[in-house]
Amino acid sequence: MTATNKRPDKQIARGPKGGDELVFMALGGLGEIGMNVYLYGFGPERSRQWLMVDLGITFPHEAEPGADVVLPDLRFIIGEKQALAGLVLTHAHEDHIGAVIDLWPQLNCPIYATPFTAGMLKTKMGEYGKGMRLPITEIPLGGRFMAGAFDVEFVSLAHSIPEPSGLAIRTPAGLVFHTGDWKLDDEPLVGSPPDVAKLKALGNEGVLAMVCDSTNAMREGRSPTETEVARSLAKLIENAPRRVAVTTFASNVARVRACADAARATGRTLVIAGRALHRVIQVAIETGYLPENFSYLDQQRFDDISAGKVLLLCTGSQGEPRAAIARISEDQHPDISLDPGDIAIFSSRTIPGNEMSVGKVQNALARRGVDVITDNEALVHVTGHPRRDELREIYSWMRPQIVVPMHGEARHLKENAKLARSCGISETHILTDGEMLRLWPEQRGVIDEAPVGRLFRDGNLIVPDAEGPVKARRKLSFAGIAVVAMTMSRRGDILAEPQVVLDGIPDVDAEGEDMHEIVLDAIDGTLRSIPQKRRGDLDMVKEAVFRGVRGAINEAWGKKPVVKVLLTVVDGRG
């Protein structure tokens, strides 16, 4: 395996060659929040069996224009796919299952999931899978199964979606507990509380390593419960004089139920807007997390209900431009409008990177006279991840020999490791994506590195990060494009006046001179500088015009645009 991202500050651990090893690595999810892909390997170096945990996406940032979602680069495990025993999904959030449909065909391995997660994946497959069939094995809550050398047991936890599960992964080297996303919520509103008895039993069994969610490792205390949020939402809705719109993560079934309960208690009618919410509600009914008689109206019925009797639940809490609340904020929704005195509750936390888009929606609502309530003003959202007291508690139950922080930016991983050491866990390892950690036998540490990276879903295509179209669009967004079209004979004679198109470039320079004329003068000067006998080298002419145009625009503007020279050769005068 060739290392492509080796960190000079890390020493590669050396150990006995040829024997069995237990290793852990991530192809996404370390040093970032999102795009979770984790791998456990067992066996000798050249013949390991692998178990993949989760296969998720993240969302593009502003420097990745036009990309729809970001996918992990799986080239390492694709090269080992004959030894991949299976893919285990801890829960149904997009940052844990969102890449399955796009990337599973390159893996062709069994998939294991609990019923709600399996239902969400099947629904996505039916909508986006183009006839794809996935080999999904449904495992009951708390169920146990074998995947190659790995004995895997689901352990029920709490999160902001039904059926979040930690994984007790038993191997001949020992037991690893992979937490997935979790919190300790005794009143989760939907589903059962965490299986504390099982967590304590695993600790008594003996835990070699714990790979642990770090998202809230910097926040003291405990996370409030979903039941507390439900009470707070109900009070806000009860006191609202006019329409109430609640936007939240579509996957948060507890929040859907809280809104339905509040609507029923206050004599309001629940209206649902957003395809993702319809999809989640259907799966939640099928798996028993919402009652079979769960009732609501579709968005087309919004205007049929008086202003004081409607409770709208809609998508778009992260500022997605085509989601329901964004379209409502711009008065562009075909069925729904909000007026002065109405209330919009953002029952969610803004994911880092989405602040500008969420702020844009909230400001547009405020300009319409809508009162906006966020988690800064009221208890309308709780995190799905553990704060420091919850981390301390689970460390005291499980007493692992090793802690490997995951699911967080670098500062979160560092703080989780520091907290684990304060709880008496002497060995912690902070990794980055691609670093392979030997967990067993002794001489533990980073032993290798695998190539990692980002792919983009760009429309209907999967494209690379490094030299793909998104990178080209990034350049265009910074400095525009200049296109020069020229017609020449093979001998190098100019047969027509050059044509110039400038896009994303100022019309005039600081002195008011027309930028088109600046470019035309640069082309003319470049061609005049090339002796006639050398103009037959058309590649050289194209390169000279390219440099001349880019240099002239840079001198006039101070930026170097993308420049394309289109040369048509005519067998005419020569």
VENQUIQUI-V874377 format. One record per residue. RES is the residue in one small letter. D_CENTER is the distance of its C-alpha to the mean C-alpha in Angstrom with 2 decimals. Layout:
# VENQUIQUI-V874377
res = <RES:RES>
d_center = <D_CENTER:D_CENTER>
This chain:
# VENQUIQUI-V874377
res = <m:t:a:t:n:k:r:p:d:k:q:i:a:r:g:p:k:g:g:d:e:l:v:f:m:a:l:g:g:l:g:e:i:g:m:n:v:y:l:y:g:f:g:p:e:r:s:r:q:w:l:m:v:d:l:g:i:t:f:p:h:e:a:e:p:g:a:d:v:v:l:p:d:l:r:f:i:i:g:e:k:q:a:l:a:g:l:v:l:t:h:a:h:e:d:h:i:g:a:v:i:d:l:w:p:q:l:n:c:p:i:y:a:t:p:f:t:a:g:m:l:k:t:k:m:g:e:y:g:k:g:m:r:l:p:i:t:e:i:p:l:g:g:r:f:m:a:g:a:f:d:v:e:f:v:s:l:a:h:s:i:p:e:p:s:g:l:a:i:r:t:p:a:g:l:v:f:h:t:g:d:w:k:l:d:d:e:p:l:v:g:s:p:p:d:v:a:k:l:k:a:l:g:n:e:g:v:l:a:m:v:c:d:s:t:n:a:m:r:e:g:r:s:p:t:e:t:e:v:a:r:s:l:a:k:l:i:e:n:a:p:r:r:v:a:v:t:t:f:a:s:n:v:a:r:v:r:a:c:a:d:a:a:r:a:t:g:r:t:l:v:i:a:g:r:a:l:h:r:v:i:q:v:a:i:e:t:g:y:l:p:e:n:f:s:y:l:d:q:q:r:f:d:d:i:s:a:g:k:v:l:l:l:c:t:g:s:q:g:e:p:r:a:a:i:a:r:i:s:e:d:q:h:p:d:i:s:l:d:p:g:d:i:a:i:f:s:s:r:t:i:p:g:n:e:m:s:v:g:k:v:q:n:a:l:a:r:r:g:v:d:v:i:t:d:n:e:a:l:v:h:v:t:g:h:p:r:r:d:e:l:r:e:i:y:s:w:m:r:p:q:i:v:v:p:m:h:g:e:a:r:h:l:k:e:n:a:k:l:a:r:s:c:g:i:s:e:t:h:i:l:t:d:g:e:m:l:r:l:w:p:e:q:r:g:v:i:d:e:a:p:v:g:r:l:f:r:d:g:n:l:i:v:p:d:a:e:g:p:v:k:a:r:r:k:l:s:f:a:g:i:a:v:v:a:m:t:m:s:r:r:g:d:i:l:a:e:p:q:v:v:l:d:g:i:p:d:v:d:a:e:g:e:d:m:h:e:i:v:l:d:a:i:d:g:t:l:r:s:i:p:q:k:r:r:g:d:l:d:m:v:k:e:a:v:f:r:g:v:r:g:a:i:n:e:a:w:g:k:k:p:v:v:k:v:l:l:t:v:v:d:g:r:g>
d_center = <27.25:26.87:25.02:23.15:21.49:24.23:24.56:28.21:28.28:27.67:30.53:30.15:31.72:34.64:35.99:38.13:37.60:37.64:37.06:34.27:31.22:28.15:25.12:21.49:18.68:14.92:13.34:10.01:9.46:12.64:12.99:9.40:7.39:4.36:5.05:8.24:11.31:14.69:18.19:21.62:24.68:28.30:31.48:33.25:31.37:32.23:31.79:28.93:27.36:23.59:21.41:17.65:15.67:12.37:10.47:6.78:4.00:1.47:4.30:7.71:10.22:13.82:15.06:13.20:15.25:15.18:12.01:10.40:7.03:6.51:7.90:9.76:13.44:15.48:18.88:20.18:19.94:20.89:24.02:24.59:23.69:27.30:26.91:23.63:24.92:21.97:18.36:18.14:15.47:15.59:14.29:12.74:9.49:6.81:4.78:8.41:9.96:8.01:9.36:12.75:14.57:13.87:14.60:16.96:19.96:19.91:20.20:22.52:22.51:23.10:20.35:21.10:19.79:21.47:22.73:20.21:17.20:19.38:20.29:16.82:16.15:19.61:19.15:16.11:18.29:21.18:19.44:17.58:19.10:22.30:24.57:22.55:23.76:21.79:23.90:22.49:24.73:24.54:25.35:26.89:25.72:27.12:27.91:28.60:28.63:29.22:26.96:29.05:30.06:27.56:28.77:25.74:26.13:23.71:24.31:23.54:21.79:20.53:17.15:16.02:16.20:19.18:19.91:17.66:19.41:20.07:21.55:25.03:25.27:28.94:30.21:33.69:32.49:31.57:29.00:25.39:23.46:19.67:18.64:15.17:14.07:17.45:20.10:23.85:24.58:28.12:27.80:24.48:26.16:24.57:25.11:26.92:26.69:25.49:27.96:29.51:32.49:30.46:28.63:32.08:33.52:30.95:31.90:35.52:34.84:33.51:29.97:29.72:26.16:23.42:19.78:18.57:15.71:16.23:14.17:17.47:19.86:21.24:22.25:25.68:26.93:25.43:22.84:24.74:24.83:23.57:27.28:27.86:25.23:26.95:30.27:29.12:27.66:30.90:33.02:31.28:31.59:35.19:36.19:34.61:37.44:35.53:32.35:29.23:25.72:22.89:19.25:16.67:13.59:15.01:14.41:16.57:19.83:21.77:21.21:22.33:25.36:26.09:26.29:28.46:30.72:31.09:31.97:34.57:36.01:36.47:37.74:34.84:33.34:29.63:28.11:24.67:22.87:19.69:19.24:16.25:18.58:21.40:19.47:18.50:22.07:23.62:21.92:22.76:26.35:26.62:25.58:27.76:25.42:26.91:30.58:31.81:33.52:30.46:31.45:29.97:30.59:28.50:27.93:31.08:33.19:31.96:35.13:37.36:36.73:38.42:36.47:37.26:36.34:32.80:29.50:26.53:23.16:20.55:16.93:15.32:14.93:12.16:14.57:13.36:16.54:17.61:16.97:20.18:20.52:19.91:22.57:24.81:24.64:25.98:28.46:27.05:26.38:29.01:29.85:28.89:30.05:30.27:33.35:34.67:34.90:32.02:29.21:25.43:23.63:19.99:19.46:16.06:14.73:13.15:9.77:10.77:10.74:11.50:15.03:16.89:15.71:16.35:19.59:20.66:20.54:22.31:24.90:25.60:26.29:28.50:30.44:31.25:32.74:30.10:29.76:26.18:25.48:22.47:22.12:24.25:27.16:27.04:25.50:23.19:20.09:19.68:16.94:15.97:16.26:19.63:21.62:24.25:27.00:24.91:23.98:27.70:28.70:26.63:27.75:31.30:31.05:29.54:31.16:29.21:30.81:27.55:24.32:21.18:18.56:14.89:11.59:12.27:13.19:16.61:18.60:17.20:17.97:21.36:22.24:21.47:23.68:26.33:26.38:26.72:29.66:31.25:31.19:33.31:30.80:32.22:29.71:26.10:23.97:21.16:19.34:16.94:14.95:17.76:20.53:22.50:24.16:27.40:27.71:31.13:33.97:35.04:34.36:30.72:28.33:26.18:28.04:26.04:22.95:21.00:19.42:15.68:13.67:11.08:11.75:11.15:11.75:14.53:16.45:17.85:17.41:15.28:16.29:16.29:15.11:18.47:21.00:19.33:19.72:16.77:18.66:21.80:20.48:19.46:23.13:24.40:22.64:24.40:27.89:28.48:30.47:34.18:35.55:39.15:41.08:44.41:47.16:49.48:52.16:51.97:54.52:52.24:53.89:51.82:52.49:50.70:49.40:45.80:43.19:40.34:37.14:35.14:31.78:29.92:33.01:35.53:38.71:41.08:41.30:42.48:46.07:45.42:45.85:44.14:41.19:42.19:45.63:44.27:42.37:45.44:47.65:45.35:45.55:49.31:49.84:47.78:49.78:53.06:52.30:52.05:55.53:56.46:57.01:53.45:51.76:51.95:49.04:46.47:43.42:44.91:45.51:41.88:40.65:43.26:42.34:38.64:39.52:42.07:39.83:36.89:39.39:41.15:38.04:36.88:40.36:40.47:36.95:35.67:32.60:32.34:30.90:29.85:33.27:34.11:37.77:38.82:42.26:44.44:47.49:50.60:53.64:55.95:58.17:57.99>
